[in-house]
């Protein structure tokens, strides 16, 4: 895919993210932010024991953090929390289709780190 198509893909995920908004029947809320760049993400999760039945999010921040959160929430819906590991984040990075600088990796991994830290809530 050429650079223009990749930009259009990322812009679409930014403007029309999957799983965006608040699911009404969530029973877990996780939040995280990156104070250095201003990214701010809240995850709304409907869980049953250790399984993510549904997940959505609200965010403020850059295109990379929002696009990565859109991709991640789509990938982990229906998964058991114990099965969500670094491989999911690596898949998200691949699905972004852009080379990430060190500062942009932090943007991309914010939603994953929120899930990882929130595992104890399950």
Secondary structure, DSSP 8 states (H G I E B T S, - for coil): --HHHHHHHHHHHHHS-TTBS--TT--EEEEEEETTTTEEEEEEEEEETTEEEEEEEEEES-HHHHHHHHHHHHHHTT-BGGG--HHHHHHHHHHHTS---HHHHHHHHHHHHHHHHHGGG-
